[in-house]
Amino acid sequence: MPRLRIGLQRLWDASRAAMLSLAMVACGSSLRTHPVDPAPSEGPLLVVFERYGCHGFCPVYWIRVAEDGGLLYEGAHFVAQAGRRRAELSSAQVDALRGAFADADFFDLAPSYDHPRYRDLPRIITTYRDGGRVKTVVHHLGDISTPAALLRLEETIDQIVGSERWVGSEAELDRLHGS
């Protein structure tokens, strides 16, 4: 009987280890990673915009924009184009980004809106650098206390940088995920 217990314990331990490994892989898209090449160009970073997963088919990607307009995108999961893409924003687009952050009073926002009422929604992390000031705001889309200005800013960032060209339109994403 002791050999049976030892065998069952080993089987149980192996099963738990396998389940933990699967959970870590499944949740990996929601963990913040630091890419090897964070800078889109030679210029200093202006914006870092990161969208993380949910319990469904939410696009997972990040975008980095340098002050000179250099842009680096990396799509991870549930996007039309996975991998890295580079682009250049015009000076008018860079100015529009700066204006959007000013309109949102970004430096006056709380550092975190991460108390979700609905937990199965994605998280967005936005970092903005203006001169010597740098601020990061963590936003869980299920947090109902999030100011409308932050929600508008997140949509505006996607519009200005044209992330849909890599992430895909709603119709493209529906087709990709069989909806």
C-alpha positions as CSV (number, residue, x, y, z in Angstrom):
1,M,0.0,0.0,0.0
2,P,2.8,2.6,0.7
3,R,4.1,2.1,-2.8
4,L,0.7,2.8,-4.2
5,R,0.5,6.0,-2.1
6,I,4.0,7.1,-3.3
7,G,3.0,6.4,-6.9
8,L,-0.3,8.3,-6.6
9,Q,1.5,11.2,-4.9
10,R,4.1,11.4,-7.7
11,L,1.2,11.2,-10.3
12,W,-0.6,14.0,-8.4
13,D,2.6,16.1,-8.2
14,A,3.2,15.6,-12.0
15,S,-0.4,16.5,-12.8
16,R,-0.2,19.7,-10.7
17,A,3.1,20.7,-12.4
18,A,1.6,20.1,-15.8
19,M,-1.5,22.2,-14.9
20,L,0.6,25.0,-13.6
21,S,2.7,25.0,-16.8
22,L,-0.5,25.1,-18.9
23,A,-1.9,27.9,-16.8
24,M,1.3,29.9,-17.2
25,V,1.3,29.5,-20.9
26,A,-2.4,30.4,-21.2
27,C,-1.9,33.5,-19.1
28,G,1.4,34.5,-20.7
29,S,-0.3,37.0,-23.0
30,S,-1.5,38.9,-20.0
31,L,1.9,39.3,-18.4
32,R,3.9,42.4,-19.1
33,T,7.0,41.6,-21.1
34,H,10.0,43.8,-22.0
35,P,10.9,43.3,-25.6
36,V,14.6,43.2,-26.7
37,D,14.2,46.2,-29.0
38,P,11.9,48.6,-27.2
39,A,12.9,51.7,-29.3
40,P,11.2,52.2,-32.6
41,S,14.0,54.4,-33.9
42,E,17.0,56.5,-32.7
43,G,14.8,59.1,-31.0
44,P,13.6,59.0,-27.4
45,L,10.2,57.3,-26.7
46,L,7.1,59.4,-26.6
47,V,4.4,56.8,-26.2
48,V,4.2,53.2,-25.2
49,F,0.7,51.7,-25.6
50,E,0.1,48.1,-24.6
51,R,-3.1,46.1,-24.9
52,Y,-3.3,42.8,-23.0
53,G,-5.6,39.8,-23.3
54,C,-8.9,38.9,-21.8
55,H,-10.8,35.6,-21.4
56,G,-11.8,35.7,-25.1
57,F,-10.3,36.9,-28.3
58,C,-9.1,40.4,-27.3
59,P,-6.2,41.6,-29.5
60,V,-2.8,41.6,-27.7
61,Y,-0.2,44.0,-29.0
62,W,2.0,46.9,-28.1
63,I,3.0,50.1,-30.0
64,R,6.0,52.3,-29.3
65,V,6.2,55.8,-30.8
66,A,9.4,57.8,-30.7
67,E,9.4,61.6,-30.6
68,D,10.7,61.7,-34.2
69,G,7.6,59.7,-35.4
70,G,9.3,56.3,-35.6
71,L,6.8,53.6,-34.7
72,L,7.3,50.0,-33.7
73,Y,4.3,47.6,-33.4
74,E,4.3,44.0,-32.2
75,G,1.2,41.9,-32.4
76,A,1.1,38.8,-30.2
77,H,-2.3,37.2,-30.2
78,F,-5.7,37.6,-31.9
79,V,-4.4,40.2,-34.4
80,A,-4.5,40.2,-38.2
81,Q,-0.7,40.6,-38.3
82,A,1.4,39.0,-35.6
83,G,5.1,40.0,-35.2
84,R,6.8,43.3,-35.6
85,R,6.1,46.1,-38.0
86,R,7.7,49.5,-38.4
87,A,6.2,52.7,-39.6
88,E,6.7,56.4,-39.5
89,L,4.2,58.9,-38.2
90,S,4.1,62.4,-39.7
91,S,4.9,65.4,-37.6
92,A,1.2,66.3,-37.7
93,Q,0.4,62.8,-36.2
94,V,3.0,63.2,-33.5
95,D,1.5,66.6,-32.7
96,A,-2.0,65.0,-32.6
97,L,-0.7,62.4,-30.1
98,R,0.7,65.1,-27.9
99,G,-2.5,67.1,-28.2
100,A,-4.6,64.0,-27.2
101,F,-2.5,63.5,-24.1
102,A,-2.9,67.2,-23.2
103,D,-6.7,67.0,-23.8
104,A,-6.9,64.0,-21.5
105,D,-4.9,65.8,-18.8
106,F,-2.8,62.6,-18.7
107,F,-0.5,63.8,-16.0
108,D,-3.5,64.5,-13.7
109,L,-4.9,60.9,-14.1
110,A,-4.5,58.4,-11.4
111,P,-1.7,55.9,-12.0
112,S,-4.1,53.0,-12.0
113,Y,-7.7,52.2,-12.8
114,D,-7.3,48.5,-12.0
115,H,-10.2,47.6,-9.8
116,P,-12.4,45.8,-12.2
117,R,-16.1,45.0,-11.6
118,Y,-15.9,42.8,-14.7
119,R,-12.7,40.7,-14.6
120,D,-12.8,39.2,-18.1
121,L,-11.9,42.4,-19.9
122,P,-8.4,43.4,-21.1
123,R,-5.9,45.7,-19.5
124,I,-4.3,48.7,-21.3
125,I,-1.0,50.2,-20.1
126,T,-0.2,53.6,-21.5
127,T,3.1,55.5,-20.9
128,Y,3.7,59.0,-22.0
129,R,6.9,61.1,-21.9
130,D,6.8,64.8,-22.2
131,G,10.1,66.5,-21.7
132,G,11.4,65.4,-18.3
133,R,8.0,64.0,-17.1
134,V,7.0,60.4,-17.6
135,K,3.8,58.8,-16.5
136,T,2.3,55.3,-16.8
137,V,-1.4,54.6,-16.4
138,V,-2.7,51.0,-15.9
139,H,-6.3,50.6,-17.0
140,H,-8.4,47.5,-16.7
141,L,-11.4,47.9,-19.0
142,G,-13.7,46.4,-16.3
143,D,-13.0,49.3,-13.9
144,I,-16.1,51.4,-13.9
145,S,-14.4,54.3,-12.2
146,T,-12.2,55.0,-15.3
147,P,-12.7,58.6,-16.5
148,A,-14.1,59.1,-20.0
149,A,-11.0,61.2,-20.9
150,L,-8.8,58.1,-20.6
151,L,-11.2,55.9,-22.6
152,R,-11.2,58.6,-25.4
153,L,-7.4,58.8,-25.3
154,E,-6.9,55.1,-25.7
155,E,-9.2,55.1,-28.8
156,T,-7.5,58.2,-30.1
157,I,-4.0,56.6,-29.8
158,D,-5.2,53.6,-31.9
159,Q,-6.8,56.0,-34.5
160,I,-3.7,58.3,-34.8
161,V,-1.2,55.5,-35.2
162,G,-3.5,53.5,-37.4
163,S,-3.2,50.3,-35.5
164,E,-6.1,48.7,-37.4
165,R,-3.8,48.1,-40.3
166,W,-2.0,45.4,-38.2
167,V,-4.6,44.5,-35.6
168,G,-7.4,44.2,-38.1
169,S,-10.9,45.7,-38.4
170,E,-13.8,44.4,-36.4
171,A,-15.0,42.4,-39.4
172,E,-11.5,40.9,-40.0
173,L,-11.2,39.9,-36.4
174,D,-14.6,38.3,-36.4
175,R,-13.6,36.2,-39.4
176,L,-10.2,35.3,-37.8
177,H,-11.9,34.0,-34.7
178,G,-14.8,32.3,-36.4
179,S,-17.5,34.6,-35.0
